[in-house]
Amino acid sequence: MHVALLLAFQPTLLGIAAIVSAVSGMIVSVVAARRASKEGKEKADEDCLQRLRQARAEAEAYAQELHQLKMHLPPEPPDQIGGEQ
């Protein structure tokens, strides 16, 4: 009777292989998910930096254009206070 119980619960080579395969599959899945997350973050960071560079260049161009407009326009007369026009 005790021998029958030992044989019933004794792991087989195929059972051990299945367990090792399942554990390794989980480990590979976690590593792949982390790698994908890291690569996605790096790509998003690079896209963000590229958009920031473009926005800064555009802002600088508008600032130069505004400066040129201010320098070449005649000064505006001061606003009159008191309702006289």
Biopython code that builds the backbone (N, CA, C, O; Angstrom):
import numpy as np
from Bio.PDB.StructureBuilder import StructureBuilder

atoms = [
    (1, "MET", "N", (0.821, -1.185, 0.000)),
    (1, "MET", "CA", (0.000, 0.000, 0.000)),
    (1, "MET", "C", (0.863, 1.245, 0.000)),
    (1, "MET", "O", (0.602, 2.179, -0.759)),
    (2, "HIS", "N", (1.905, 1.273, 0.855)),
    (2, "HIS", "CA", (2.765, 2.453, 0.895)),
    (2, "HIS", "C", (3.550, 2.606, -0.405)),
    (2, "HIS", "O", (3.817, 3.723, -0.847)),
    (3, "VAL", "N", (3.908, 1.510, -0.998)),
    (3, "VAL", "CA", (4.633, 1.553, -2.265)),
    (3, "VAL", "C", (3.738, 2.119, -3.355)),
    (3, "VAL", "O", (4.213, 2.864, -4.212)),
    (4, "ALA", "N", (2.469, 1.787, -3.342)),
    (4, "ALA", "CA", (1.527, 2.296, -4.337)),
    (4, "ALA", "C", (1.375, 3.804, -4.202)),
    (4, "ALA", "O", (1.302, 4.508, -5.210)),
    (5, "LEU", "N", (1.326, 4.317, -2.960)),
    (5, "LEU", "CA", (1.242, 5.772, -2.755)),
    (5, "LEU", "C", (2.508, 6.475, -3.224)),
    (5, "LEU", "O", (2.435, 7.554, -3.812)),
    (6, "LEU", "N", (3.659, 5.881, -2.974)),
    (6, "LEU", "CA", (4.915, 6.485, -3.424)),
    (6, "LEU", "C", (4.985, 6.537, -4.940)),
    (6, "LEU", "O", (5.444, 7.523, -5.517)),
    (7, "LEU", "N", (4.532, 5.482, -5.574)),
    (7, "LEU", "CA", (4.550, 5.466, -7.038)),
    (7, "LEU", "C", (3.538, 6.446, -7.620)),
    (7, "LEU", "O", (3.772, 7.028, -8.679)),
    (8, "ALA", "N", (2.420, 6.628, -6.932)),
    (8, "ALA", "CA", (1.386, 7.535, -7.428)),
    (8, "ALA", "C", (1.836, 8.996, -7.341)),
    (8, "ALA", "O", (1.483, 9.795, -8.208)),
    (9, "PHE", "N", (2.598, 9.353, -6.326)),
    (9, "PHE", "CA", (3.019, 10.741, -6.148)),
    (9, "PHE", "C", (4.455, 11.003, -6.589)),
    (9, "PHE", "O", (4.949, 12.120, -6.439)),
    (10, "GLN", "N", (5.122, 10.008, -7.121)),
    (10, "GLN", "CA", (6.494, 10.201, -7.568)),
    (10, "GLN", "C", (6.469, 10.971, -8.894)),
    (10, "GLN", "O", (5.780, 10.571, -9.833)),
    (11, "PRO", "N", (7.223, 12.078, -8.971)),
    (11, "PRO", "CA", (7.209, 12.867, -10.203)),
    (11, "PRO", "C", (7.899, 12.117, -11.343)),
    (11, "PRO", "O", (8.904, 11.434, -11.145)),
    (12, "THR", "N", (7.351, 12.260, -12.496)),
    (12, "THR", "CA", (7.958, 11.644, -13.664)),
    (12, "THR", "C", (8.809, 12.677, -14.373)),
    (12, "THR", "O", (8.696, 13.874, -14.110)),
    (13, "LEU", "N", (9.635, 12.225, -15.248)),
    (13, "LEU", "CA", (10.498, 13.122, -16.016)),
    (13, "LEU", "C", (9.667, 14.085, -16.865)),
    (13, "LEU", "O", (10.011, 15.259, -17.005)),
    (14, "LEU", "N", (8.587, 13.582, -17.419)),
    (14, "LEU", "CA", (7.714, 14.428, -18.228)),
    (14, "LEU", "C", (7.038, 15.507, -17.376)),
    (14, "LEU", "O", (6.873, 16.641, -17.827)),
    (15, "GLY", "N", (6.651, 15.159, -16.153)),
    (15, "GLY", "CA", (6.038, 16.132, -15.250)),
    (15, "GLY", "C", (7.016, 17.218, -14.851)),
    (15, "GLY", "O", (6.663, 18.396, -14.804)),
    (16, "ILE", "N", (8.246, 16.819, -14.564)),
    (16, "ILE", "CA", (9.279, 17.805, -14.212)),
    (16, "ILE", "C", (9.554, 18.719, -15.396)),
    (16, "ILE", "O", (9.707, 19.929, -15.228)),
    (17, "ALA", "N", (9.618, 18.147, -16.588)),
    (17, "ALA", "CA", (9.852, 18.957, -17.792)),
    (17, "ALA", "C", (8.722, 19.954, -18.009)),
    (17, "ALA", "O", (8.967, 21.087, -18.424)),
    (18, "ALA", "N", (7.499, 19.548, -17.736)),
    (18, "ALA", "CA", (6.353, 20.448, -17.893)),
    (18, "ALA", "C", (6.433, 21.609, -16.913)),
    (18, "ALA", "O", (6.150, 22.753, -17.271)),
    (19, "ILE", "N", (6.818, 21.314, -15.680)),
    (19, "ILE", "CA", (6.930, 22.368, -14.669)),
    (19, "ILE", "C", (8.055, 23.344, -15.037)),
    (19, "ILE", "O", (7.873, 24.559, -14.964)),
    (20, "VAL", "N", (9.207, 22.812, -15.431)),
    (20, "VAL", "CA", (10.337, 23.666, -15.824)),
    (20, "VAL", "C", (9.963, 24.510, -17.032)),
    (20, "VAL", "O", (10.300, 25.692, -17.094)),
    (21, "SER", "N", (9.277, 23.917, -17.978)),
    (21, "SER", "CA", (8.855, 24.653, -19.167)),
    (21, "SER", "C", (7.888, 25.785, -18.813)),
    (21, "SER", "O", (8.004, 26.890, -19.343)),
    (22, "ALA", "N", (6.947, 25.514, -17.932)),
    (22, "ALA", "CA", (5.976, 26.538, -17.526)),
    (22, "ALA", "C", (6.657, 27.688, -16.797)),
    (22, "ALA", "O", (6.359, 28.855, -17.053)),
    (23, "VAL", "N", (7.576, 27.357, -15.884)),
    (23, "VAL", "CA", (8.287, 28.403, -15.135)),
    (23, "VAL", "C", (9.154, 29.231, -16.078)),
    (23, "VAL", "O", (9.184, 30.457, -15.974)),
    (24, "SER", "N", (9.854, 28.577, -16.989)),
    (24, "SER", "CA", (10.699, 29.329, -17.919)),
    (24, "SER", "C", (9.858, 30.196, -18.848)),
    (24, "SER", "O", (10.280, 31.291, -19.219)),
    (25, "GLY", "N", (8.680, 29.724, -19.226)),
    (25, "GLY", "CA", (7.776, 30.533, -20.045)),
    (25, "GLY", "C", (7.330, 31.788, -19.325)),
    (25, "GLY", "O", (7.249, 32.861, -19.921)),
    (26, "MET", "N", (7.039, 31.649, -18.025)),
    (26, "MET", "CA", (6.647, 32.830, -17.245)),
    (26, "MET", "C", (7.801, 33.819, -17.125)),
    (26, "MET", "O", (7.601, 35.029, -17.224)),
    (27, "ILE", "N", (8.996, 33.307, -16.913)),
    (27, "ILE", "CA", (10.165, 34.186, -16.785)),
    (27, "ILE", "C", (10.420, 34.923, -18.094)),
    (27, "ILE", "O", (10.683, 36.125, -18.090)),
    (28, "VAL", "N", (10.346, 34.211, -19.208)),
    (28, "VAL", "CA", (10.559, 34.841, -20.514)),
    (28, "VAL", "C", (9.493, 35.904, -20.774)),
    (28, "VAL", "O", (9.802, 36.963, -21.320)),
    (29, "SER", "N", (8.257, 35.638, -20.394)),
    (29, "SER", "CA", (7.181, 36.608, -20.581)),
    (29, "SER", "C", (7.432, 37.886, -19.792)),
    (29, "SER", "O", (7.236, 38.988, -20.305)),
    (30, "VAL", "N", (7.865, 37.738, -18.551)),
    (30, "VAL", "CA", (8.142, 38.910, -17.714)),
    (30, "VAL", "C", (9.308, 39.710, -18.298)),
    (30, "VAL", "O", (9.240, 40.937, -18.367)),
    (31, "VAL", "N", (10.363, 39.035, -18.713)),
    (31, "VAL", "CA", (11.526, 39.726, -19.291)),
    (31, "VAL", "C", (11.131, 40.446, -20.578)),
    (31, "VAL", "O", (11.535, 41.588, -20.798)),
    (32, "ALA", "N", (10.351, 39.793, -21.423)),
    (32, "ALA", "CA", (9.922, 40.425, -22.674)),
    (32, "ALA", "C", (9.030, 41.637, -22.409)),
    (32, "ALA", "O", (9.147, 42.652, -23.095)),
    (33, "ALA", "N", (8.155, 41.540, -21.433)),
    (33, "ALA", "CA", (7.291, 42.677, -21.106)),
    (33, "ALA", "C", (8.105, 43.848, -20.588)),
    (33, "ALA", "O", (7.839, 44.997, -20.942)),
    (34, "ARG", "N", (9.096, 43.565, -19.753)),
    (34, "ARG", "CA", (9.952, 44.649, -19.247)),
    (34, "ARG", "C", (10.748, 45.298, -20.373)),
    (34, "ARG", "O", (10.870, 46.521, -20.425)),
    (35, "ARG", "N", (11.290, 44.481, -21.273)),
    (35, "ARG", "CA", (12.066, 45.012, -22.390)),
    (35, "ARG", "C", (11.187, 45.877, -23.288)),
    (35, "ARG", "O", (11.605, 46.958, -23.703)),
    (36, "ALA", "N", (9.988, 45.419, -23.589)),
    (36, "ALA", "CA", (9.072, 46.184, -24.433)),
    (36, "ALA", "C", (8.692, 47.501, -23.758)),
    (36, "ALA", "O", (8.592, 48.537, -24.416)),
    (37, "SER", "N", (8.483, 47.454, -22.463)),
    (37, "SER", "CA", (8.136, 48.667, -21.727)),
    (37, "SER", "C", (9.284, 49.668, -21.769)),
    (37, "SER", "O", (9.068, 50.862, -21.975)),
    (38, "LYS", "N", (10.496, 49.181, -21.574)),
    (38, "LYS", "CA", (11.673, 50.052, -21.585)),
    (38, "LYS", "C", (11.885, 50.662, -22.969)),
    (38, "LYS", "O", (12.153, 51.857, -23.088)),
    (39, "GLU", "N", (11.765, 49.837, -24.018)),
    (39, "GLU", "CA", (11.951, 50.347, -25.379)),
    (39, "GLU", "C", (10.862, 51.352, -25.734)),
    (39, "GLU", "O", (11.131, 52.358, -26.391)),
    (40, "GLY", "N", (9.642, 51.084, -25.304)),
    (40, "GLY", "CA", (8.551, 52.021, -25.559)),
    (40, "GLY", "C", (8.772, 53.344, -24.861)),
    (40, "GLY", "O", (8.494, 54.402, -25.426)),
    (41, "LYS", "N", (9.269, 53.294, -23.638)),
    (41, "LYS", "CA", (9.545, 54.522, -22.887)),
    (41, "LYS", "C", (10.657, 55.316, -23.549)),
    (41, "LYS", "O", (10.560, 56.537, -23.667)),
    (42, "GLU", "N", (11.711, 54.638, -23.984)),
    (42, "GLU", "CA", (12.814, 55.332, -24.641)),
    (42, "GLU", "C", (12.348, 55.992, -25.935)),
    (42, "GLU", "O", (12.752, 57.115, -26.238)),
    (43, "LYS", "N", (11.506, 55.308, -26.694)),
    (43, "LYS", "CA", (10.995, 55.868, -27.941)),
    (43, "LYS", "C", (10.098, 57.063, -27.643)),
    (43, "LYS", "O", (10.173, 58.083, -28.329)),
    (44, "ALA", "N", (9.251, 56.945, -26.626)),
    (44, "ALA", "CA", (8.378, 58.052, -26.251)),
    (44, "ALA", "C", (9.188, 59.250, -25.782)),
    (44, "ALA", "O", (8.857, 60.390, -26.108)),
    (45, "ASP", "N", (10.259, 58.998, -25.011)),
    (45, "ASP", "CA", (11.120, 60.087, -24.558)),
    (45, "ASP", "C", (11.778, 60.783, -25.742)),
    (45, "ASP", "O", (11.856, 62.011, -25.768)),
    (46, "GLU", "N", (12.252, 60.016, -26.722)),
    (46, "GLU", "CA", (12.907, 60.606, -27.889)),
    (46, "GLU", "C", (11.905, 61.416, -28.703)),
    (46, "GLU", "O", (12.235, 62.498, -29.189)),
    (47, "ASP", "N", (10.667, 60.898, -28.860)),
    (47, "ASP", "CA", (9.635, 61.644, -29.577)),
    (47, "ASP", "C", (9.316, 62.952, -28.858)),
    (47, "ASP", "O", (9.135, 63.993, -29.490)),
    (48, "CYS", "N", (9.252, 62.887, -27.547)),
    (48, "CYS", "CA", (8.962, 64.081, -26.750)),
    (48, "CYS", "C", (10.071, 65.120, -26.917)),
    (48, "CYS", "O", (9.794, 66.306, -27.095)),
    (49, "LEU", "N", (11.315, 64.674, -26.859)),
    (49, "LEU", "CA", (12.432, 65.601, -27.034)),
    (49, "LEU", "C", (12.441, 66.217, -28.427)),
    (49, "LEU", "O", (12.762, 67.395, -28.582)),
    (50, "GLN", "N", (12.092, 65.431, -29.439)),
    (50, "GLN", "CA", (12.043, 65.959, -30.804)),
    (50, "GLN", "C", (10.956, 67.022, -30.934)),
    (50, "GLN", "O", (11.176, 68.066, -31.548)),
    (51, "ARG", "N", (9.781, 66.759, -30.356)),
    (51, "ARG", "CA", (8.704, 67.761, -30.404)),
    (51, "ARG", "C", (9.089, 69.014, -29.631)),
    (51, "ARG", "O", (8.733, 70.121, -30.037)),
    (52, "LEU", "N", (9.810, 68.859, -28.525)),
    (52, "LEU", "CA", (10.262, 70.003, -27.742)),
    (52, "LEU", "C", (11.248, 70.841, -28.540)),
    (52, "LEU", "O", (11.176, 72.069, -28.519)),
    (53, "ARG", "N", (12.175, 70.185, -29.250)),
    (53, "ARG", "CA", (13.123, 70.924, -30.095)),
    (53, "ARG", "C", (12.393, 71.719, -31.172)),
    (53, "ARG", "O", (12.727, 72.874, -31.436)),
    (54, "GLN", "N", (11.394, 71.094, -31.791)),
    (54, "GLN", "CA", (10.627, 71.784, -32.826)),
    (54, "GLN", "C", (9.865, 72.972, -32.257)),
    (54, "GLN", "O", (9.816, 74.034, -32.878)),
    (55, "ALA", "N", (9.276, 72.801, -31.088)),
    (55, "ALA", "CA", (8.525, 73.890, -30.459)),
    (55, "ALA", "C", (9.447, 75.044, -30.086)),
    (55, "ALA", "O", (9.080, 76.208, -30.247)),
    (56, "ARG", "N", (10.630, 74.733, -29.592)),
    (56, "ARG", "CA", (11.581, 75.795, -29.242)),
    (56, "ARG", "C", (12.037, 76.559, -30.477)),
    (56, "ARG", "O", (12.147, 77.784, -30.444)),
    (57, "ALA", "N", (12.302, 75.844, -31.566)),
    (57, "ALA", "CA", (12.713, 76.505, -32.807)),
    (57, "ALA", "C", (11.597, 77.397, -33.334)),
    (57, "ALA", "O", (11.848, 78.510, -33.796)),
    (58, "GLU", "N", (10.365, 76.904, -33.261)),
    (58, "GLU", "CA", (9.227, 77.704, -33.713)),
    (58, "GLU", "C", (9.051, 78.942, -32.834)),
    (58, "GLU", "O", (8.797, 80.032, -33.346)),
    (59, "ALA", "N", (9.185, 78.781, -31.522)),
    (59, "ALA", "CA", (9.048, 79.916, -30.607)),
    (59, "ALA", "C", (10.146, 80.953, -30.864)),
    (59, "ALA", "O", (9.885, 82.155, -30.818)),
    (60, "GLU", "N", (11.357, 80.500, -31.131)),
    (60, "GLU", "CA", (12.460, 81.427, -31.426)),
    (60, "GLU", "C", (12.193, 82.191, -32.718)),
    (60, "GLU", "O", (12.454, 83.392, -32.796)),
    (61, "ALA", "N", (11.677, 81.504, -33.726)),
    (61, "ALA", "CA", (11.359, 82.180, -34.997)),
    (61, "ALA", "C", (10.279, 83.239, -34.786)),
    (61, "ALA", "O", (10.380, 84.343, -35.321)),
    (62, "TYR", "N", (9.239, 82.904, -34.003)),
    (62, "TYR", "CA", (8.180, 83.881, -33.729)),
    (62, "TYR", "C", (8.707, 85.052, -32.893)),
    (62, "TYR", "O", (8.284, 86.191, -33.092)),
    (63, "ALA", "N", (9.600, 84.788, -31.984)),
    (63, "ALA", "CA", (10.169, 85.864, -31.168)),
    (63, "ALA", "C", (10.983, 86.822, -32.036)),
    (63, "ALA", "O", (10.909, 88.038, -31.856)),
    (64, "GLN", "N", (11.753, 86.280, -32.971)),
    (64, "GLN", "CA", (12.526, 87.136, -33.880)),
    (64, "GLN", "C", (11.603, 87.947, -34.784)),
    (64, "GLN", "O", (11.854, 89.126, -35.033)),
    (65, "GLU", "N", (10.537, 87.320, -35.273)),
    (65, "GLU", "CA", (9.587, 88.028, -36.129)),
    (65, "GLU", "C", (8.901, 89.152, -35.353)),
    (65, "GLU", "O", (8.735, 90.252, -35.880)),
    (66, "LEU", "N", (8.506, 88.891, -34.121)),
    (66, "LEU", "CA", (7.874, 89.917, -33.293)),
    (66, "LEU", "C", (8.835, 91.065, -33.027)),
    (66, "LEU", "O", (8.429, 92.227, -33.054)),
    (67, "HIS", "N", (10.100, 90.758, -32.771)),
    (67, "HIS", "CA", (11.091, 91.797, -32.538)),
    (67, "HIS", "C", (11.231, 92.689, -33.777)),
    (67, "HIS", "O", (11.294, 93.914, -33.668)),
    (68, "GLN", "N", (11.279, 92.064, -34.940)),
    (68, "GLN", "CA", (11.395, 92.847, -36.181)),
    (68, "GLN", "C", (10.172, 93.740, -36.373)),
    (68, "GLN", "O", (10.314, 94.897, -36.769)),
    (69, "LEU", "N", (8.993, 93.232, -36.103)),
    (69, "LEU", "CA", (7.785, 94.043, -36.233)),
    (69, "LEU", "C", (7.808, 95.224, -35.271)),
    (69, "LEU", "O", (7.453, 96.340, -35.650)),
    (70, "LYS", "N", (8.221, 94.986, -34.035)),
    (70, "LYS", "CA", (8.270, 96.061, -33.046)),
    (70, "LYS", "C", (9.291, 97.126, -33.426)),
    (70, "LYS", "O", (9.073, 98.311, -33.177)),
    (71, "MET", "N", (10.390, 96.718, -34.017)),
    (71, "MET", "CA", (11.446, 97.669, -34.362)),
    (71, "MET", "C", (11.073, 98.533, -35.568)),
    (71, "MET", "O", (11.552, 99.662, -35.674)),
    (72, "HIS", "N", (10.241, 98.043, -36.470)),
    (72, "HIS", "CA", (9.942, 98.764, -37.699)),
    (72, "HIS", "C", (8.597, 99.469, -37.693)),
    (72, "HIS", "O", (8.298, 100.195, -38.641)),
    (73, "LEU", "N", (7.790, 99.293, -36.689)),
    (73, "LEU", "CA", (6.508, 99.984, -36.608)),
    (73, "LEU", "C", (6.688, 101.298, -35.863)),
    (73, "LEU", "O", (7.483, 101.396, -34.929)),
    (74, "PRO", "N", (5.926, 102.320, -36.298)),
    (74, "PRO", "CA", (6.012, 103.587, -35.552)),
    (74, "PRO", "C", (5.404, 103.396, -34.166)),
    (74, "PRO", "O", (4.535, 102.544, -33.978)),
    (75, "PRO", "N", (5.858, 104.184, -33.204)),
    (75, "PRO", "CA", (5.303, 104.046, -31.852)),
    (75, "PRO", "C", (3.836, 104.447, -31.830)),
    (75, "PRO", "O", (3.417, 105.357, -32.545)),
    (76, "GLU", "N", (3.078, 103.769, -31.016)),
    (76, "GLU", "CA", (1.659, 104.090, -30.900)),
    (76, "GLU", "C", (1.492, 105.297, -29.980)),
    (76, "GLU", "O", (2.237, 105.459, -29.013)),
    (77, "PRO", "N", (0.509, 106.140, -30.286)),
    (77, "PRO", "CA", (0.261, 107.275, -29.393)),
    (77, "PRO", "C", (-0.287, 106.760, -28.069)),
    (77, "PRO", "O", (-0.961, 105.730, -28.033)),
    (78, "PRO", "N", (-0.004, 107.466, -26.991)),
    (78, "PRO", "CA", (-0.519, 107.008, -25.694)),
    (78, "PRO", "C", (-2.040, 107.073, -25.684)),
    (78, "PRO", "O", (-2.647, 107.917, -26.343)),
    (79, "ASP", "N", (-2.641, 106.165, -24.925)),
    (79, "ASP", "CA", (-4.103, 106.155, -24.796)),
    (79, "ASP", "C", (-4.539, 107.413, -24.083)),
    (79, "ASP", "O", (-3.899, 107.864, -23.134)),
    (80, "GLN", "N", (-5.640, 107.973, -24.554)),
    (80, "GLN", "CA", (-6.158, 109.159, -23.885)),
    (80, "GLN", "C", (-7.125, 108.738, -22.786)),
    (80, "GLN", "O", (-7.992, 107.886, -22.978)),
    (81, "ILE", "N", (-6.947, 109.351, -21.658)),
    (81, "ILE", "CA", (-7.789, 109.026, -20.512)),
    (81, "ILE", "C", (-8.783, 110.168, -20.318)),
    (81, "ILE", "O", (-8.426, 111.335, -20.477)),
    (82, "GLY", "N", (-9.979, 109.851, -19.987)),
    (82, "GLY", "CA", (-10.979, 110.878, -19.702)),
    (82, "GLY", "C", (-12.037, 110.973, -20.785)),
    (82, "GLY", "O", (-12.918, 111.827, -20.689)),
    (83, "GLY", "N", (-11.993, 110.166, -21.772)),
    (83, "GLY", "CA", (-13.047, 110.133, -22.744)),
    (83, "GLY", "C", (-12.860, 111.092, -23.920)),
    (83, "GLY", "O", (-13.708, 111.115, -24.812)),
    (84, "GLU", "N", (-11.802, 111.873, -23.959)),
    (84, "GLU", "CA", (-11.589, 112.778, -25.087)),
    (84, "GLU", "C", (-11.029, 111.996, -26.252)),
    (84, "GLU", "O", (-10.110, 111.189, -26.107)),
    (85, "GLN", "N", (-11.617, 112.261, -27.434)),
    (85, "GLN", "CA", (-11.137, 111.574, -28.622)),
    (85, "GLN", "C", (-10.918, 112.527, -29.736)),
    (85, "GLN", "O", (-10.510, 112.120, -30.824)),
]
sb = StructureBuilder()
sb.init_structure("model")
sb.init_model(0)
sb.init_chain("A")
sb.init_seg("    ")
for serial, (resi, resn, name, xyz) in enumerate(atoms, 1):
    if name == "N":
        sb.init_residue(resn, " ", resi, " ")
    sb.init_atom(name, np.array(xyz, "f"), 0.0, 1.0, " ", f" {name:<3s}", serial, name[0])
structure = sb.get_structure()
